[in-house]
Amino acid sequence: MPHQIGVTILAMVAAEQVADLRKWLTASAPQGLADSPFHFRHLRGLHFAKLFLIEQTDDLKGRPIPASLVLMTEVDAPLHRHLDELIDVAGDGMNQPV
């Protein structure tokens, strides 16, 4: 049995795109990640997937931390297969303009 690995991909979001991304995520939520446009149901060995927005905030010294879009998955190894499939299977969904 292959071992499982956790994968976290974080992408900073430009301040002027946060509102549009929030609307897009809200509109996409009812259909989830399993089907179109992401097709995560076709990713081999996928156990868990979550896509979410972390809003802009400040660190403990008051410095701004920009908003980020986060994709977290739990998959069967090897990592390179999962990353390749994210591009090949789910790439169209992840590359949509918001």
A tleap script that builds the chain and sets N, CA, C and O, in Angstrom:
source leaprc.protein.ff14SB
mol = sequence {
  NMET PRO HIE GLN ILE GLY VAL THR ILE LEU
  ALA MET VAL ALA ALA GLU GLN VAL ALA ASP
  LEU ARG LYS TRP LEU THR ALA SER ALA PRO
  GLN GLY LEU ALA ASP SER PRO PHE HIE PHE
  ARG HIE LEU ARG GLY LEU HIE PHE ALA LYS
  LEU PHE LEU ILE GLU GLN THR ASP ASP LEU
  LYS GLY ARG PRO ILE PRO ALA SER LEU VAL
  LEU MET THR GLU VAL ASP ALA PRO LEU HIE
  ARG HIE LEU ASP GLU LEU ILE ASP VAL ALA
  GLY ASP GLY MET ASN GLN PRO CVAL
}
set mol.1.N position { 0.847 -1.180 0.000 }
set mol.1.CA position { 0.000 0.000 0.000 }
set mol.1.C position { 0.894 1.246 0.000 }
set mol.1.O position { 1.814 1.346 0.812 }
set mol.2.N position { 0.627 2.203 -0.914 }
set mol.2.CA position { 1.459 3.409 -0.960 }
set mol.2.C position { 1.220 4.288 0.263 }
set mol.2.O position { 0.142 4.279 0.858 }
set mol.3.N position { 2.243 5.041 0.620 }
set mol.3.CA position { 2.056 5.959 1.740 }
set mol.3.C position { 1.383 7.238 1.245 }
set mol.3.O position { 1.475 7.596 0.071 }
set mol.4.N position { 0.713 7.909 2.162 }
set mol.4.CA position { 0.006 9.140 1.826 }
set mol.4.C position { 0.882 10.344 2.140 }
set mol.4.O position { 1.682 10.335 3.076 }
set mol.5.N position { 0.704 11.381 1.326 }
set mol.5.CA position { 1.436 12.621 1.541 }
set mol.5.C position { 0.459 13.792 1.508 }
set mol.5.O position { -0.523 13.785 0.765 }
set mol.6.N position { 0.746 14.774 2.310 }
set mol.6.CA position { -0.027 16.003 2.303 }
set mol.6.C position { 0.643 17.014 1.393 }
set mol.6.O position { 1.862 17.182 1.428 }
set mol.7.N position { -0.156 17.682 0.582 }
set mol.7.CA position { 0.357 18.674 -0.357 }
set mol.7.C position { -0.376 19.985 -0.103 }
set mol.7.O position { -1.604 20.015 -0.037 }
set mol.8.N position { 0.378 21.059 0.036 }
set mol.8.CA position { -0.208 22.388 0.190 }
set mol.8.C position { 0.425 23.312 -0.837 }
set mol.8.O position { 1.646 23.457 -0.898 }
set mol.9.N position { -0.422 23.931 -1.636 }
set mol.9.CA position { 0.033 24.899 -2.636 }
set mol.9.C position { -0.601 26.229 -2.273 }
set mol.9.O position { -1.820 26.328 -2.135 }
set mol.10.N position { 0.225 27.247 -2.119 }
set mol.10.CA position { -0.231 28.568 -1.719 }
set mol.10.C position { 0.159 29.567 -2.800 }
set mol.10.O position { 1.312 29.612 -3.227 }
set mol.11.N position { -0.809 30.368 -3.242 }
set mol.11.CA position { -0.552 31.405 -4.249 }
set mol.11.C position { -1.056 32.734 -3.719 }
set mol.11.O position { -2.222 32.856 -3.342 }
set mol.12.N position { -0.190 33.720 -3.691 }
set mol.12.CA position { -0.613 35.047 -3.257 }
set mol.12.C position { -1.594 35.626 -4.268 }
set mol.12.O position { -1.498 35.375 -5.469 }
set mol.13.N position { -2.536 36.404 -3.756 }
set mol.13.CA position { -3.579 36.999 -4.587 }
set mol.13.C position { -3.425 38.516 -4.530 }
set mol.13.O position { -3.337 39.101 -3.450 }
set mol.14.N position { -3.394 39.142 -5.697 }
set mol.14.CA position { -3.296 40.602 -5.749 }
set mol.14.C position { -4.529 41.209 -5.082 }
set mol.14.O position { -5.643 40.712 -5.246 }
set mol.15.N position { -4.319 42.278 -4.334 }
set mol.15.CA position { -5.397 42.904 -3.563 }
set mol.15.C position { -6.606 43.232 -4.430 }
set mol.15.O position { -7.746 43.075 -3.992 }
set mol.16.N position { -6.362 43.688 -5.659 }
set mol.16.CA position { -7.477 44.071 -6.530 }
set mol.16.C position { -8.248 42.869 -7.086 }
set mol.16.O position { -9.292 43.051 -7.713 }
set mol.17.N position { -7.759 41.656 -6.869 }
set mol.17.CA position { -8.445 40.462 -7.363 }
set mol.17.C position { -9.155 39.670 -6.270 }
set mol.17.O position { -9.853 38.700 -6.568 }
set mol.18.N position { -8.990 40.063 -5.020 }
set mol.18.CA position { -9.563 39.307 -3.907 }
set mol.18.C position { -11.084 39.246 -3.989 }
set mol.18.O position { -11.652 38.167 -3.822 }
set mol.19.N position { -11.754 40.349 -4.237 }
set mol.19.CA position { -13.221 40.361 -4.277 }
set mol.19.C position { -13.740 39.448 -5.379 }
set mol.19.O position { -14.676 38.680 -5.156 }
set mol.20.N position { -13.143 39.521 -6.567 }
set mol.20.CA position { -13.583 38.659 -7.668 }
set mol.20.C position { -13.310 37.186 -7.358 }
set mol.20.O position { -14.132 36.325 -7.674 }
set mol.21.N position { -12.171 36.893 -6.748 }
set mol.21.CA position { -11.854 35.511 -6.385 }
set mol.21.C position { -12.832 34.997 -5.337 }
set mol.21.O position { -13.293 33.860 -5.431 }
set mol.22.N position { -13.151 35.808 -4.351 }
set mol.22.CA position { -14.116 35.407 -3.319 }
set mol.22.C position { -15.464 35.068 -3.967 }
set mol.22.O position { -16.076 34.058 -3.621 }
set mol.23.N position { -15.928 35.897 -4.898 }
set mol.23.CA position { -17.200 35.635 -5.600 }
set mol.23.C position { -17.114 34.338 -6.397 }
set mol.23.O position { -18.054 33.543 -6.402 }
set mol.24.N position { -15.981 34.126 -7.072 }
set mol.24.CA position { -15.810 32.922 -7.881 }
set mol.24.C position { -15.808 31.675 -7.004 }
set mol.24.O position { -16.436 30.675 -7.352 }
set mol.25.N position { -15.113 31.724 -5.878 }
set mol.25.CA position { -15.096 30.578 -4.968 }
set mol.25.C position { -16.486 30.291 -4.412 }
set mol.25.O position { -16.876 29.130 -4.289 }
set mol.26.N position { -17.230 31.331 -4.078 }
set mol.26.CA position { -18.592 31.157 -3.565 }
set mol.26.C position { -19.481 30.528 -4.634 }
set mol.26.O position { -20.276 29.638 -4.332 }
set mol.27.N position { -19.354 30.980 -5.872 }
set mol.27.CA position { -20.161 30.427 -6.967 }
set mol.27.C position { -19.757 28.990 -7.290 }
set mol.27.O position { -20.602 28.187 -7.688 }
set mol.28.N position { -18.481 28.657 -7.125 }
set mol.28.CA position { -17.980 27.313 -7.440 }
set mol.28.C position { -18.262 26.301 -6.338 }
set mol.28.O position { -18.289 25.097 -6.593 }
set mol.29.N position { -18.470 26.776 -5.122 }
set mol.29.CA position { -18.606 25.874 -3.967 }
set mol.29.C position { -19.705 24.828 -4.110 }
set mol.29.O position { -19.465 23.668 -3.775 }
set mol.30.N position { -20.908 25.178 -4.594 }
set mol.30.CA position { -21.958 24.151 -4.662 }
set mol.30.C position { -21.606 22.955 -5.529 }
set mol.30.O position { -22.030 21.839 -5.228 }
set mol.31.N position { -20.846 23.153 -6.594 }
set mol.31.CA position { -20.482 22.024 -7.451 }
set mol.31.C position { -19.245 21.293 -6.947 }
set mol.31.O position { -18.988 20.163 -7.363 }
set mol.32.N position { -18.476 21.913 -6.064 }
set mol.32.CA position { -17.318 21.256 -5.471 }
set mol.32.C position { -16.171 21.064 -6.448 }
set mol.32.O position { -16.169 21.626 -7.544 }
set mol.33.N position { -15.203 20.268 -6.039 }
set mol.33.CA position { -13.999 20.046 -6.832 }
set mol.33.C position { -14.033 18.748 -7.617 }
set mol.33.O position { -13.194 18.543 -8.494 }
set mol.34.N position { -14.987 17.860 -7.323 }
set mol.34.CA position { -14.997 16.530 -7.935 }
set mol.34.C position { -15.272 16.568 -9.429 }
set mol.34.O position { -14.676 15.804 -10.188 }
set mol.35.N position { -16.164 17.443 -9.855 }
set mol.35.CA position { -16.568 17.491 -11.256 }
set mol.35.C position { -16.059 18.766 -11.920 }
set mol.35.O position { -15.198 19.464 -11.384 }
set mol.36.N position { -16.603 19.050 -13.082 }
set mol.36.CA position { -16.189 20.212 -13.860 }
set mol.36.C position { -16.262 21.480 -13.018 }
set mol.36.O position { -17.222 21.636 -12.264 }
set mol.37.N position { -15.330 22.364 -13.104 }
set mol.37.CA position { -14.213 22.399 -14.053 }
set mol.37.C position { -12.935 21.731 -13.543 }
set mol.37.O position { -11.950 21.660 -14.278 }
set mol.38.N position { -12.929 21.238 -12.293 }
set mol.38.CA position { -11.685 20.724 -11.711 }
set mol.38.C position { -11.447 19.240 -11.972 }
set mol.38.O position { -10.304 18.823 -12.163 }
set mol.39.N position { -12.505 18.444 -11.983 }
set mol.39.CA position { -12.411 16.999 -12.274 }
set mol.39.C position { -11.520 16.244 -11.296 }
set mol.39.O position { -10.857 15.281 -11.682 }
set mol.40.N position { -11.495 16.670 -10.033 }
set mol.40.CA position { -10.646 16.005 -9.049 }
set mol.40.C position { -11.026 14.543 -8.838 }
set mol.40.O position { -10.203 13.765 -8.355 }
set mol.41.N position { -12.250 14.151 -9.188 }
set mol.41.CA position { -12.643 12.744 -9.034 }
set mol.41.C position { -11.752 11.832 -9.877 }
set mol.41.O position { -11.674 10.632 -9.614 }
set mol.42.N position { -11.083 12.387 -10.884 }
set mol.42.CA position { -10.231 11.590 -11.773 }
set mol.42.C position { -8.758 11.593 -11.360 }
set mol.42.O position { -7.921 11.022 -12.058 }
set mol.43.N position { -8.438 12.225 -10.242 }
set mol.43.CA position { -7.062 12.208 -9.747 }
set mol.43.C position { -6.826 10.905 -8.989 }
set mol.43.O position { -7.552 10.594 -8.045 }
set mol.44.N position { -5.823 10.154 -9.395 }
set mol.44.CA position { -5.541 8.864 -8.760 }
set mol.44.C position { -5.040 9.063 -7.333 }
set mol.44.O position { -4.201 9.926 -7.071 }
set mol.45.N position { -5.559 8.262 -6.425 }
set mol.45.CA position { -5.070 8.251 -5.055 }
set mol.45.C position { -5.415 9.474 -4.231 }
set mol.45.O position { -4.805 9.698 -3.186 }
set mol.46.N position { -6.378 10.273 -4.672 }
set mol.46.CA position { -6.762 11.473 -3.927 }
set mol.46.C position { -7.691 11.083 -2.784 }
set mol.46.O position { -8.700 10.411 -2.998 }
set mol.47.N position { -7.351 11.503 -1.575 }
set mol.47.CA position { -8.174 11.221 -0.401 }
set mol.47.C position { -8.921 12.457 0.088 }
set mol.47.O position { -9.990 12.343 0.687 }
set mol.48.N position { -8.364 13.627 -0.165 }
set mol.48.CA position { -8.908 14.856 0.397 }
set mol.48.C position { -8.445 16.017 -0.474 }
set mol.48.O position { -7.309 16.027 -0.948 }
set mol.49.N position { -9.326 16.997 -0.686 }
set mol.49.CA position { -8.936 18.223 -1.387 }
set mol.49.C position { -9.773 19.375 -0.856 }
set mol.49.O position { -10.977 19.240 -0.635 }
set mol.50.N position { -9.118 20.504 -0.656 }
set mol.50.CA position { -9.803 21.704 -0.189 }
set mol.50.C position { -9.136 22.901 -0.850 }
set mol.50.O position { -7.910 22.993 -0.910 }
set mol.51.N position { -9.968 23.819 -1.348 }
set mol.51.CA position { -9.512 25.049 -1.975 }
set mol.51.C position { -10.146 26.200 -1.216 }
set mol.51.O position { -11.369 26.259 -1.088 }
set mol.52.N position { -9.318 27.127 -0.706 }
set mol.52.CA position { -9.885 28.208 0.091 }
set mol.52.C position { -9.023 29.458 0.017 }
set mol.52.O position { -7.857 29.417 -0.376 }
set mol.53.N position { -9.631 30.566 0.407 }
set mol.53.CA position { -8.991 31.873 0.402 }
set mol.53.C position { -8.646 32.272 1.829 }
set mol.53.O position { -9.483 32.180 2.727 }
set mol.54.N position { -7.417 32.712 2.033 }
set mol.54.CA position { -7.017 33.329 3.301 }
set mol.54.C position { -6.998 34.829 3.040 }
set mol.54.O position { -6.254 35.311 2.185 }
set mol.55.N position { -7.803 35.545 3.766 }
set mol.55.CA position { -7.905 36.990 3.566 }
set mol.55.C position { -6.620 37.696 4.012 }
set mol.55.O position { -5.863 37.174 4.830 }
set mol.56.N position { -6.392 38.873 3.466 }
set mol.56.CA position { -5.251 39.685 3.881 }
set mol.56.C position { -5.373 40.001 5.369 }
set mol.56.O position { -6.466 40.232 5.886 }
set mol.57.N position { -4.239 40.004 6.032 }
set mol.57.CA position { -4.205 40.309 7.458 }
set mol.57.C position { -2.858 40.949 7.777 }
set mol.57.O position { -2.066 41.216 6.874 }
set mol.58.N position { -2.604 41.189 9.033 }
set mol.58.CA position { -1.319 41.724 9.476 }
set mol.58.C position { -0.656 40.714 10.391 }
set mol.58.O position { -1.333 39.984 11.115 }
set mol.59.N position { 0.680 40.671 10.360 }
set mol.59.CA position { 1.386 39.796 11.286 }
set mol.59.C position { 1.450 40.470 12.659 }
set mol.59.O position { 0.899 41.555 12.847 }
set mol.60.N position { 2.110 39.836 13.598 }
set mol.60.CA position { 2.142 40.341 14.970 }
set mol.60.C position { 2.863 41.681 15.107 }
set mol.60.O position { 2.694 42.375 16.109 }
set mol.61.N position { 3.651 42.041 14.125 }
set mol.61.CA position { 4.342 43.336 14.152 }
set mol.61.C position { 3.617 44.387 13.310 }
set mol.61.O position { 4.129 45.487 13.105 }
set mol.62.N position { 2.418 44.037 12.824 }
set mol.62.CA position { 1.626 44.981 12.060 }
set mol.62.C position { 1.944 45.041 10.576 }
set mol.62.O position { 1.393 45.876 9.859 }
set mol.63.N position { 2.829 44.164 10.105 }
set mol.63.CA position { 3.165 44.138 8.682 }
set mol.63.C position { 2.095 43.363 7.919 }
set mol.63.O position { 1.613 42.336 8.398 }
set mol.64.N position { 1.720 43.849 6.729 }
set mol.64.CA position { 0.662 43.174 5.980 }
set mol.64.C position { 1.103 41.811 5.436 }
set mol.64.O position { 2.232 41.633 4.978 }
set mol.65.N position { 0.182 40.873 5.502 }
set mol.65.CA position { 0.343 39.562 4.868 }
set mol.65.C position { -0.722 39.521 3.779 }
set mol.65.O position { -1.912 39.590 4.086 }
set mol.66.N position { -0.316 39.409 2.500 }
set mol.66.CA position { -1.308 39.456 1.423 }
set mol.66.C position { -2.257 38.264 1.454 }
set mol.66.O position { -1.957 37.220 2.034 }
set mol.67.N position { -3.397 38.445 0.822 }
set mol.67.CA position { -4.357 37.348 0.674 }
set mol.67.C position { -3.704 36.217 -0.123 }
set mol.67.O position { -2.832 36.454 -0.959 }
set mol.68.N position { -4.140 34.989 0.148 }
set mol.68.CA position { -3.591 33.817 -0.542 }
set mol.68.C position { -4.694 32.829 -0.865 }
set mol.68.O position { -5.646 32.666 -0.102 }
set mol.69.N position { -4.554 32.176 -2.002 }
set mol.69.CA position { -5.407 31.062 -2.376 }
set mol.69.C position { -4.641 29.798 -2.029 }
set mol.69.O position { -3.474 29.659 -2.396 }
set mol.70.N position { -5.289 28.872 -1.320 }
set mol.70.CA position { -4.624 27.664 -0.845 }
set mol.70.C position { -5.347 26.431 -1.384 }
set mol.70.O position { -6.572 26.332 -1.322 }
set mol.71.N position { -4.564 25.500 -1.912 }
set mol.71.CA position { -5.067 24.184 -2.287 }
set mol.71.C position { -4.362 23.185 -1.397 }
set mol.71.O position { -3.133 23.114 -1.385 }
set mol.72.N position { -5.138 22.407 -0.649 }
set mol.72.CA position { -4.593 21.349 0.199 }
set mol.72.C position { -5.135 20.016 -0.279 }
set mol.72.O position { -6.338 19.873 -0.500 }
set mol.73.N position { -4.250 19.038 -0.441 }
set mol.73.CA position { -4.666 17.698 -0.824 }
set mol.73.C position { -3.936 16.663 0.028 }
set mol.73.O position { -2.869 16.930 0.581 }
set mol.74.N position { -4.520 15.511 0.118 }
set mol.74.CA position { -3.908 14.335 0.746 }
set mol.74.C position { -4.002 13.245 -0.308 }
set mol.74.O position { -5.099 12.882 -0.733 }
set mol.75.N position { -2.845 12.714 -0.736 }
set mol.75.CA position { -2.806 11.781 -1.858 }
set mol.75.C position { -1.854 10.635 -1.583 }
set mol.75.O position { -0.996 10.704 -0.702 }
set mol.76.N position { -2.030 9.580 -2.364 }
set mol.76.CA position { -1.061 8.492 -2.348 }
set mol.76.C position { 0.187 8.948 -3.100 }
set mol.76.O position { 0.085 9.621 -4.126 }
set mol.77.N position { 1.357 8.585 -2.594 }
set mol.77.CA position { 2.620 8.894 -3.269 }
set mol.77.C position { 2.644 8.155 -4.614 }
set mol.77.O position { 1.964 7.140 -4.766 }
set mol.78.N position { 3.397 8.638 -5.565 }
set mol.78.CA position { 4.443 9.643 -5.502 }
set mol.78.C position { 3.911 11.056 -5.773 }
set mol.78.O position { 2.901 11.240 -6.452 }
set mol.79.N position { 4.608 12.028 -5.230 }
set mol.79.CA position { 4.220 13.418 -5.369 }
set mol.79.C position { 4.200 13.862 -6.823 }
set mol.79.O position { 3.269 14.553 -7.238 }
set mol.80.N position { 5.202 13.483 -7.605 }
set mol.80.CA position { 5.284 13.963 -8.987 }
set mol.80.C position { 4.056 13.548 -9.800 }
set mol.80.O position { 3.616 14.299 -10.670 }
set mol.81.N position { 3.497 12.366 -9.532 }
set mol.81.CA position { 2.301 11.933 -10.258 }
set mol.81.C position { 1.137 12.867 -9.941 }
set mol.81.O position { 0.400 13.275 -10.838 }
set mol.82.N position { 0.977 13.201 -8.671 }
set mol.82.CA position { -0.115 14.086 -8.264 }
set mol.82.C position { 0.042 15.466 -8.901 }
set mol.82.O position { -0.930 16.021 -9.415 }
set mol.83.N position { 1.234 16.018 -8.875 }
set mol.83.CA position { 1.450 17.342 -9.469 }
set mol.83.C position { 1.205 17.313 -10.976 }
set mol.83.O position { 0.620 18.245 -11.528 }
set mol.84.N position { 1.653 16.242 -11.646 }
set mol.84.CA position { 1.381 16.106 -13.082 }
set mol.84.C position { -0.114 16.046 -13.356 }
set mol.84.O position { -0.601 16.676 -14.295 }
set mol.85.N position { -0.847 15.287 -12.538 }
set mol.85.CA position { -2.295 15.161 -12.740 }
set mol.85.C position { -3.028 16.463 -12.423 }
set mol.85.O position { -4.042 16.765 -13.052 }
set mol.86.N position { -2.539 17.228 -11.472 }
set mol.86.CA position { -3.162 18.526 -11.212 }
set mol.86.C position { -3.139 19.377 -12.474 }
set mol.86.O position { -4.098 20.094 -12.762 }
set mol.87.N position { -2.054 19.298 -13.221 }
set mol.87.CA position { -1.954 20.053 -14.468 }
set mol.87.C position { -2.796 19.405 -15.562 }
set mol.87.O position { -3.577 20.086 -16.227 }
set mol.88.N position { -2.646 18.094 -15.754 }
set mol.88.CA position { -3.305 17.406 -16.865 }
set mol.88.C position { -4.809 17.258 -16.685 }
set mol.88.O position { -5.563 17.422 -17.645 }
set mol.89.N position { -5.257 16.950 -15.474 }
set mol.89.CA position { -6.670 16.667 -15.216 }
set mol.89.C position { -7.417 17.913 -14.755 }
set mol.89.O position { -8.512 18.195 -15.241 }
set mol.90.N position { -6.838 18.653 -13.831 }
set mol.90.CA position { -7.544 19.778 -13.214 }
set mol.90.C position { -7.063 21.141 -13.711 }
set mol.90.O position { -7.567 22.172 -13.264 }
set mol.91.N position { -6.114 21.158 -14.611 }
set mol.91.CA position { -5.509 22.402 -15.055 }
set mol.91.C position { -6.501 23.405 -15.637 }
set mol.91.O position { -6.408 24.599 -15.351 }
set mol.92.N position { -7.448 22.937 -16.448 }
set mol.92.CA position { -8.418 23.868 -17.041 }
set mol.92.C position { -9.222 24.586 -15.967 }
set mol.92.O position { -9.469 25.787 -16.078 }
set mol.93.N position { -9.629 23.870 -14.937 }
set mol.93.CA position { -10.384 24.480 -13.857 }
set mol.93.C position { -9.553 25.455 -13.047 }
set mol.93.O position { -10.035 26.514 -12.643 }
set mol.94.N position { -8.305 25.092 -12.814 }
set mol.94.CA position { -7.445 25.945 -12.000 }
set mol.94.C position { -6.932 27.158 -12.765 }
set mol.94.O position { -6.502 28.136 -12.153 }
set mol.95.N position { -6.971 27.109 -14.078 }
set mol.95.CA position { -6.482 28.222 -14.889 }
set mol.95.C position { -7.588 29.167 -15.330 }
set mol.95.O position { -7.341 30.070 -16.129 }
set mol.96.N position { -8.795 28.979 -14.830 }
set mol.96.CA position { -9.895 29.860 -15.201 }
set mol.96.C position { -9.642 31.280 -14.716 }
set mol.96.O position { -9.179 31.487 -13.594 }
set mol.97.N position { -9.945 32.246 -15.557 }
set mol.97.CA position { -9.890 33.623 -15.044 }
set mol.97.C position { -11.059 33.847 -14.097 }
set mol.97.O position { -12.142 33.297 -14.298 }
set mol.98.N position { -10.844 34.645 -13.078 }
set mol.98.CA position { -11.932 34.940 -12.124 }
set mol.98.C position { -12.599 36.233 -12.491 }
set mol.98.O position { -13.537 36.658 -11.815 }
savepdb mol mol.pdb
quit
